[in-house]
Amino acid sequence: MKPDTRDLFWMICRTPTGRHSKTEPRARYSTFEAAWDDAAKLARETGMNFSVLAHVDIVTPGDRLTQSSLFKGGLDV
């Protein structure tokens, strides 16, 4: 199920540095620009890289993982 454009959001997290790195985004942003601005501010303050994450799909309890659009090559960007 593709998210409704009214439900789109972005999040930021410290960019993972290895296989066991944890990403822990905690805040939702309604615009890419707001997420990018906060990521840039955190990067300057900490000296670390930050990533902007985009909401791309919704998986419901009734969905089977293999039916996700990610497995059908369906990332419509």
Secondary structure, DSSP 8 states (H G I E B T S, - for coil): ----GGG--EEEEE---STT--------BSSHHHHHHHHHHHHHHHS--EEEEE------TT--GGGSGGGGT----
